[in-house]
Every structure is written in C-alpha cells, then in structure tokens.
Amino acid sequence: MAGSIKAVRGTRDILPPDSALWQHVEQACRNIFHLYNFHEIRTPIFEDTQLFARGVGEDTDIVSKEMFTWEDKARAQSEKAQSLTLRPENTAGVVRAYIEHKMGDTGKLQKLYYIGPQFRRERPQKGRYRQFYQIGAEVLGPPASGSESPARDAEIIAMLAHLLREVGIKEWTLHINSVGNADDRARYNQALREALAGVKDKMCFDCQRRAESNPLRVLDCKVPEDQPIIDALPKISGYLGDESREHFNEVKKILNHVGIRYEVNERMVRGLDYYTRTTFEFTHGGLGAQSALLGGGRYDGLSEMLGGPKAPGIGFALGLDRFVLALQAEETVAAPGLNPAVFIAPLGQGMNAEAAVIARELRKRGVATELGDDSFKVKKSFEAAERAGAKYILFVGENEVASGQFGLKNLASGEQITVLRDQIADHIKGLS
C-alpha cells in the first residue's frame, strides 16, 4: 500500500486556530494601510527571471542560490522558451507593474501594499520556510510627487511602529542606517575592497567571494569567526555625500519629533542591490538569533534599472511566519475569537430544514452560527456545541417551531431562557 502524501519539505499547512491569528494580523495591516492611504496591488506569483536578476542583483544569495526557476518551454515553433521564477520578493514585481501600466503618468504618489506568498529555496528552520508569506508596502512616483522626500521614509517607519502597537508587539527595536546614493556606495565599496584585500583569506568562503563581487554584502555575514574582521572595516558614514547625509538627518529629525525611538546601526546594509539611502529593520527578542521582524528601505534607482522612468521609492516587507512567532512570544497577545456565537440543535427527524431557515435568519443579522443535525441526540448536540466553541445552544423542535418560542442556553453559565423567534439574534448579541 502506498504511503500517504505529505506537504513538501519547507512548506506547511496553517490550520485553525493558528489561522485566526494570521487573519488578525492581515486585518490589522489592512486597517493601518487604510489610515495611511495605501491601496492594494496584486501581482503574479511568477515573473520573468530577468526581473529579479536585474532588480535584486546577480550576486545576491537570493538570485544565485535561492530562486525556484524553470524554463517554460515553447508550445509552438514560432514561440521562444522563457525562463520563469517564482517570486522570491515582491518589490521588483510592484515596480515592474508600475512601469508596465505607466502609473507614473498620473503624476501622483503611488502608495501600494500587498499580501501573499513568496518562494525561496532556503534551508528550512524555525520561522523560515521555502514558501513563506509577506505583507509589504511600497511608496513610489515621479520626483515631482514628493517620492524622494525624507518625509516618506519617516512616514513608512512611523506606520510600522503604529502597526506593531496595534497588534500588541511591544518588545521591538528599530535599527536605521543610510547606505547612501550610487556614488556614495561606489566609494564605500572601493574602500571595503581595499580593506578586505589583506584579510579576506581568513574569512568564510562566501565572504571571500563577496569581497570581490560585492564587498557591501560582507557586512551581512553571520559567521561568528568573521565578526572581529568585519567590526574593523570602514564605516559607511564616512563615505556619505552631503545630499545623503542631509536626507538621513532629516529622517532622524522627523522620527525624533514624532517620538519614535531608534538606533543607528552602521552594519545594517540590507541584502538586496537596489537599496539606497535609508534602510531600516525592526527586531524582536522573541525570535532568537535571527531576530529580524521586518525591514525595508529606499530604492531610488530601481525603476531605471528595470527600464522604467525615474521613480524614487521606499518600501518594507514583514514575514508573516516570523511575525506570528513574535506575537506568540508576547504573552499579552491572543488570537481573536472566531468561534460561532450559537449552535443550533435540531430536535427530531425532519427538523434540519427548519433549523436551516433559522440559521439563515441569524446569519443575516450578523450572528455566527453552526448547525447540528436532526440525527443527533440531545447529549451529542451539547458535545458538538462545546467542540465548536459556541457560547449558546438553540433548540429547534416541532413544538418550538409551532409556538415560535425557542430554548436558548448559555453553555458557560448553564442559564436557559425562552425567547421569541424574532428576538433570538438580539439576545445572542446582548441587545435584549
């Protein structure tokens, strides 16, 4: 006999009651996005591979090691095969959509958010999966829309602090830094390359490779033995031009004015090639060594890298898998109750139809309702109601239907009252 089929390694099923906590986070995010005038965008989960190679960067771990890529073979001789990739992140896809649909032609600042799965061929570990879920937002537009302003950086960081407070995460730390503009980064990369020349042979294999191809990525290294070498490398603050320094100072000034605490972390450069100027990361103690809760930054040149118009932008992404772990680490945060308010117990053969009518009436009134079955004995109906987590049980039999009066019992207190049919919903909702 063949064995049962299980979820692929690195993927998982999100089951009740955990899914209620996921819905809680998603709804809280939608509510916050609405307050800050963000609108939802939905992009395909797979894109042309070149989108990520050009946008994220050929030398990043994501592109070189972690993407799920395949060749979409031609179905006719006139067609060419195309390399496709499951999206490993969503910013590049959003900017691609911005360019393709000429959203910049409106002249307005685009404030967009997304919720959905991403895919990376990583080594599975706690809070890290090959199919993972992200909530993110992007603010971009032509320079005349204010997209380059440090006020945009501060606003998106303030929005995230607001979100964390709203969902109940208190133990967070905000790290911010500036990685400068393209010219600043070129100077800094050269300084790093020179500083690494005499010490890279003592570092891990990845750092030896990065020291040549993309020295900035060396700062991302997590190998303990490499940390003393990295700590001695030049700091990026010494290579920022006046424009980048003024931009970062203005971001800090706004954050100070609105009362958002932060730490400047010059080691934090973020791992993707498209980042410029402000980068940020929120960390949480409940996540262990890999403490990043969410992060993001500015990407002023990404649109041009993808063949589009000048469209400075800033965005963030939070991993829902890790975000829920952080929520669970906060003992004050619990999943919202999504159980039915009432369980309807049909009493006697033929009562399923009558029970269905009453269930329909209650649901129209906004009462979450679960239905039993007329084959259940009274004891089994009680057991089913308790398993469903219902607060009340409502009895529907021939006598009740004929008289228009129904027994409604509070399962927690044991109190039972008789209510008229048109008053059932009000009693359950506490309005009577």
C-alpha distance (Angstrom), angle and dihedral (degrees) to the residues before:
residue distance angle dihedral
M1 . . .
A2 3.79 . .
G3 3.80 117.7 .
S4 3.79 121.9 -112.2
I5 3.80 119.3 -88.8
K6 3.80 114.8 -114.8
A7 3.79 134.7 -167.2
V8 3.81 113.4 -77.3
R9 3.81 114.9 -96.1
G10 3.78 109.8 -88.7
T11 3.80 94.0 28.5
R12 3.79 129.5 86.3
D13 3.76 145.5 -176.0
I14 3.80 118.4 -112.3
L15 3.78 106.2 -144.6
P16 3.81 135.0 -174.4
P17 2.98 129.7 -58.1
D18 3.85 90.2 28.5
S19 3.80 90.6 52.4
A20 3.82 88.5 63.6
L21 3.82 89.4 62.9
W22 3.81 90.0 49.6
Q23 3.80 90.2 51.8
H24 3.81 89.3 48.3
V25 3.82 91.2 55.6
E26 3.81 93.5 44.0
Q27 3.80 92.4 50.3
A28 3.81 92.4 45.9
C29 3.81 88.7 52.7
R30 3.80 92.6 49.0
N31 3.82 89.8 50.3
I32 3.82 92.4 50.1
F33 3.81 92.4 45.4
H34 3.79 89.1 53.6
L35 3.82 91.0 53.1
Y36 3.82 89.8 53.5
N37 3.85 94.4 44.6
F38 3.82 97.7 -110.0
H39 3.81 120.6 152.9
E40 3.79 128.7 -154.3
I41 3.80 123.3 -104.3
R42 3.81 123.5 -172.7
T43 3.80 118.2 -160.3
P44 3.85 129.4 -179.0
I45 3.80 117.3 -83.9
F46 3.82 90.0 -129.3
E47 3.79 128.7 48.2
D48 3.79 141.2 173.7
T49 3.82 106.0 -67.5
Q50 3.82 91.0 -127.7
L51 3.81 89.8 66.5
F52 3.80 90.7 69.1
A53 3.80 96.5 34.5
R54 3.81 90.4 56.1
G55 3.79 99.0 33.3
V56 3.81 105.2 37.1
G57 3.81 96.0 30.9
E58 3.82 136.5 -102.3
D59 3.81 92.7 -117.0
T60 3.80 97.0 51.2
D61 3.81 118.8 106.4
I62 3.80 88.5 -121.8
V63 3.81 94.3 61.1
S64 3.80 98.9 32.0
K65 3.81 98.7 43.6
E66 3.78 116.7 4.6
M67 3.81 112.1 48.7
F68 3.79 124.7 108.5
T69 3.80 100.1 -135.0
W70 3.79 131.8 168.9
E71 3.76 139.6 167.7
D72 3.78 113.4 -107.1
K73 3.78 99.1 -146.6
A74 3.78 120.8 -137.5
R75 3.80 115.7 -100.2
A76 3.81 93.5 -157.1
Q77 3.79 135.3 31.2
S78 3.80 89.8 -113.6
E79 3.80 91.8 59.5
K80 3.78 128.8 79.6
A81 3.77 123.8 -137.2
Q82 3.81 114.0 -107.2
S83 3.79 130.2 -150.8
L84 3.80 109.7 -129.6
T85 3.81 131.0 -173.2
L86 3.78 134.0 -163.9
R87 3.80 103.4 -119.8
P88 3.84 111.8 -95.6
E89 3.81 90.6 -171.6
N90 3.81 134.9 3.1
T91 3.82 108.2 -133.5
A92 3.81 94.2 82.7
G93 3.82 90.5 50.2
V94 3.80 92.2 50.3
V95 3.81 91.8 50.1
R96 3.82 89.7 46.7
A97 3.82 89.0 54.2
Y98 3.83 90.4 46.5
I99 3.81 89.8 55.4
E100 3.81 97.5 39.7
H101 3.80 94.7 50.8
K102 3.82 93.8 40.7
M103 3.79 91.7 -123.9
G104 3.79 89.3 161.9
D105 3.81 90.0 66.3
T106 3.81 89.6 74.1
G107 3.80 88.6 67.0
K108 3.81 90.4 -138.7
L109 3.77 130.4 121.8
Q110 3.81 107.8 -102.2
K111 3.82 114.0 -140.8
L112 3.79 107.3 -174.1
Y113 3.81 135.3 170.8
Y114 3.80 135.1 -172.0
I115 3.80 139.0 -167.8
G116 3.80 120.5 -164.0
P117 3.82 151.9 94.5
Q118 3.81 126.4 -55.9
F119 3.81 127.3 -170.8
R120 3.81 132.9 -138.8
R121 3.79 129.8 161.8
E122 3.80 93.9 -130.1
R123 3.78 130.2 146.8
P124 3.82 103.5 -89.8
Q125 3.80 115.7 -117.8
K126 3.78 139.2 148.7
G127 3.80 108.8 -43.6
R128 3.81 92.5 -1.9
Y129 3.79 121.7 97.2
R130 3.80 138.7 166.3
Q131 3.77 89.4 -119.9
F132 3.78 105.8 40.1
Y133 3.77 133.8 164.4
Q134 3.78 128.1 -120.9
I135 3.76 137.2 -171.0
G136 3.76 112.3 -162.1
A137 3.77 145.2 156.8
E138 3.78 136.6 -153.1
V139 3.82 131.1 -160.9
L140 3.80 114.0 -163.8
G141 3.78 142.5 142.1
P142 3.80 144.1 127.4
P143 3.82 114.1 -45.1
A144 3.83 90.5 -108.1
S145 3.83 88.7 64.6
G146 3.81 91.3 64.5
S147 3.80 94.0 -105.3
E148 3.84 92.7 138.9
S149 3.79 94.3 53.0
P150 3.82 119.1 117.8
A151 3.81 84.6 -136.1
R152 3.81 87.5 74.3
D153 3.82 90.8 54.7
A154 3.79 92.2 49.6
E155 3.81 93.0 45.0
I156 3.80 94.8 54.4
I157 3.82 91.1 46.9
A158 3.82 90.0 48.4
M159 3.81 89.5 49.7
L160 3.80 90.2 55.0
A161 3.80 92.7 49.3
H162 3.82 86.7 51.0
L163 3.81 90.6 50.5
L164 3.80 93.7 50.2
R165 3.79 90.5 50.5
E166 3.80 91.1 47.3
V167 3.81 95.4 53.9
G168 3.82 93.2 42.3
I169 3.82 104.2 -105.1
K170 3.80 107.0 141.7
E171 3.81 106.3 157.8
W172 3.79 99.0 75.6
T173 3.81 134.5 128.9
L174 3.80 123.6 -154.7
H175 3.82 117.0 -144.9
I176 3.81 118.9 -169.2
N177 3.79 134.5 180.0
S178 3.79 141.9 158.5
V179 3.80 120.6 -122.2
G180 3.81 90.9 -174.3
N181 3.78 129.2 -136.4
A182 3.81 126.9 -56.5
D183 3.82 93.1 -81.5
D184 3.82 92.6 48.2
R185 3.78 91.4 49.4
A186 3.81 92.0 49.2
R187 3.83 90.6 54.4
Y188 3.80 91.8 45.1
N189 3.80 93.4 46.7
Q190 3.79 89.7 53.0
A191 3.82 91.0 49.7
L192 3.80 90.3 49.6
R193 3.81 92.1 47.4
E194 3.81 90.1 53.5
A195 3.81 93.1 45.0
L196 3.80 91.7 48.7
A197 3.80 95.3 47.3
G198 3.80 94.2 87.8
V199 3.81 98.9 36.8
K200 3.82 107.6 34.0
D201 3.82 92.1 92.0
K202 3.82 88.1 65.7
M203 3.81 92.1 55.2
C204 3.81 134.0 83.1
F205 3.81 120.1 -75.9
D206 3.83 93.4 -103.2
C207 3.80 91.8 52.8
Q208 3.81 91.2 48.8
R209 3.81 88.7 55.1
R210 3.82 94.2 42.9
A211 3.82 92.2 48.2
E212 3.80 86.8 69.8
S213 3.81 104.0 31.7
N214 3.82 102.9 33.9
P215 3.82 114.9 -3.7
L216 3.82 92.8 -176.2
R217 3.80 88.7 68.4
V218 3.81 90.4 62.8
L219 3.80 87.0 76.1
D220 3.83 88.6 64.4
C221 3.80 92.5 61.0
K222 3.81 114.9 125.1
V223 3.85 98.1 -172.0
P224 3.85 105.4 123.5
E225 3.81 94.7 -143.2
D226 3.82 91.1 57.0
Q227 3.80 96.4 53.3
P228 3.85 99.0 86.7
I229 3.81 89.5 52.9
I230 3.81 91.8 47.8
D231 3.81 92.4 47.5
A232 3.81 89.3 57.5
L233 3.83 94.4 53.0
P234 3.83 120.9 105.7
K235 3.83 116.3 -82.8
I236 3.79 119.4 -120.3
S237 3.80 93.1 -130.2
G238 3.79 88.2 75.0
Y239 3.81 91.2 60.4
L240 3.81 102.1 46.0
G241 3.78 116.6 118.1
D242 3.81 121.7 -132.4
E243 3.81 92.8 -97.3
S244 3.81 94.1 53.2
R245 3.80 92.4 43.4
E246 3.82 92.2 51.4
H247 3.80 91.4 47.7
F248 3.82 92.3 51.8
N249 3.80 92.7 45.3
E250 3.81 90.1 53.6
V251 3.82 91.6 50.4
K252 3.82 89.8 52.3
K253 3.81 91.3 46.3
I254 3.82 92.3 55.0
L255 3.81 92.6 45.7
N256 3.81 89.2 50.7
H257 3.81 91.2 50.4
V258 3.80 94.2 51.4
G259 3.81 91.8 45.2
I260 3.81 101.5 -113.8
R261 3.79 111.9 150.0
Y262 3.81 118.7 -139.5
E263 3.79 144.2 164.0
V264 3.81 123.2 -136.1
N265 3.81 106.2 -128.8
E266 3.81 112.2 -172.9
R267 3.81 92.0 -173.8
M268 3.80 91.2 63.6
V269 3.79 108.6 94.5
R270 3.84 100.7 146.0
G271 3.79 119.5 -125.5
L272 3.81 104.7 -103.5
D273 3.79 126.0 88.1
Y274 3.79 96.3 -133.8
Y275 3.82 97.3 67.4
T276 3.83 119.5 112.5
R277 3.80 134.2 171.9
T278 3.82 112.6 -16.8
T279 3.79 119.0 40.2
F280 3.80 124.5 172.2
E281 3.77 142.2 178.6
F282 3.80 134.4 -171.8
T283 3.80 114.0 -148.1
H284 3.81 131.0 -167.5
G285 3.80 129.6 -156.9
G286 3.79 93.4 -141.0
L287 3.81 93.0 69.2
G288 3.81 98.6 68.4
A289 3.80 122.9 -139.3
Q290 3.81 93.5 -16.0
S291 3.79 92.0 59.4
A292 3.83 101.1 163.0
L293 3.79 110.4 124.7
L294 3.80 99.4 175.7
G295 3.76 137.8 -25.3
G296 3.75 147.9 172.3
G297 3.74 145.9 149.2
R298 3.77 149.9 -168.8
Y299 3.83 122.3 -54.3
D300 3.79 106.4 -176.8
G301 3.81 97.1 165.2
L302 3.81 102.0 40.7
S303 3.80 96.2 98.5
E304 3.80 91.7 54.2
M305 3.84 90.4 46.4
L306 3.80 87.4 58.3
G307 3.81 94.1 47.8
G308 3.79 97.3 -97.3
P309 3.81 136.4 120.0
K310 3.79 124.3 -78.8
A311 3.82 104.7 -72.7
P312 3.82 114.7 159.2
G313 3.78 112.7 -156.8
I314 3.78 148.7 170.2
G315 3.78 130.5 -156.5
F316 3.78 148.0 157.0
A317 3.79 140.8 -150.1
L318 3.79 131.0 -155.9
G319 3.78 122.2 -161.6
L320 3.78 107.5 -129.2
D321 3.82 92.8 -155.1
R322 3.81 92.0 59.6
F323 3.80 93.9 35.2
V324 3.81 90.7 59.1
L325 3.83 89.5 49.1
A326 3.81 88.8 55.0
L327 3.79 90.6 48.8
Q328 3.78 90.7 52.0
A329 3.82 89.4 50.3
E330 3.81 89.0 58.3
E331 3.81 101.0 80.0
T332 3.80 92.1 -157.8
V333 3.81 92.6 62.1
A334 3.80 119.6 85.4
A335 3.78 132.6 172.6
P336 3.79 112.2 -96.4
G337 3.78 115.9 -105.6
L338 3.79 110.6 -100.4
N339 3.79 97.6 167.0
P340 3.81 121.0 125.4
A341 3.78 117.2 -90.4
V342 3.79 93.3 -140.5
F343 3.78 139.7 21.9
I344 3.80 114.6 -150.9
A345 3.82 113.2 -144.4
P346 3.83 113.2 -161.7
L347 3.81 108.6 -150.5
G348 3.80 114.8 -149.8
Q349 3.78 137.3 -1.1
G350 3.79 115.5 -49.1
M351 3.82 95.2 24.1
N352 3.83 96.0 108.0
A353 3.81 90.9 85.6
E354 3.83 93.3 50.2
A355 3.81 90.8 46.1
A356 3.82 90.5 50.8
V357 3.81 90.7 54.6
I358 3.81 92.4 51.8
A359 3.83 91.1 45.1
R360 3.80 88.8 53.8
E361 3.82 90.8 50.5
L362 3.81 92.1 49.9
R363 3.79 94.4 46.5
K364 3.81 89.8 51.5
R365 3.81 86.3 56.6
G366 3.81 90.6 53.0
V367 3.81 97.6 -102.3
A368 3.82 113.9 141.7
T369 3.80 104.4 -130.7
E370 3.80 137.5 -172.5
L371 3.80 122.4 -161.4
G372 3.78 127.2 -140.1
D373 3.79 125.7 -163.4
D374 3.80 132.2 -104.3
S375 3.80 89.4 -126.7
F376 3.83 90.2 66.7
K377 3.77 120.0 100.1
V378 3.83 115.7 -133.3
K379 3.82 92.5 -100.0
K380 3.81 91.9 51.6
S381 3.82 90.5 48.9
F382 3.82 90.0 54.6
E383 3.80 91.0 49.0
A384 3.81 91.5 48.9
A385 3.82 91.5 48.2
E386 3.82 91.4 52.3
R387 3.80 92.6 46.8
A388 3.81 89.2 51.8
G389 3.81 89.7 52.8
A390 3.81 93.1 -123.9
K391 3.80 119.3 166.8
Y392 3.83 94.6 -149.1
I393 3.79 138.4 28.2
L394 3.81 118.9 -149.5
F395 3.82 120.1 -159.4
V396 3.80 118.0 -142.4
G397 3.82 116.0 -173.5
E398 3.81 137.0 142.9
N399 3.83 92.7 -88.6
E400 3.80 92.7 49.0
V401 3.81 93.2 49.1
A402 3.82 91.9 47.0
S403 3.82 94.7 49.0
G404 3.81 97.2 36.6
Q405 3.82 89.0 -130.7
F406 3.79 121.1 115.3
G407 3.79 135.8 -169.1
L408 3.82 112.3 -119.9
K409 3.81 116.7 -172.6
N410 3.80 128.4 -167.7
L411 3.80 103.5 -136.9
A412 3.79 94.2 -155.8
S413 3.82 99.6 48.6
G414 3.80 98.2 27.0
E415 3.82 90.1 -131.6
Q416 3.83 113.9 145.1
I417 3.78 126.0 -166.1
T418 3.80 135.1 177.4
V419 3.79 115.3 -120.9
L420 3.78 135.2 -176.6
R421 3.79 116.0 -112.0
D422 3.81 95.5 -110.9
Q423 3.81 91.1 49.4
I424 3.82 99.2 52.3
A425 3.82 95.1 93.5
D426 3.82 93.3 47.8
H427 3.80 92.2 51.3
I428 3.81 92.2 49.0
K429 3.81 91.7 47.7
G430 3.81 90.8 47.3
L431 3.79 94.4 -114.8
S432 3.81 96.1 123.9
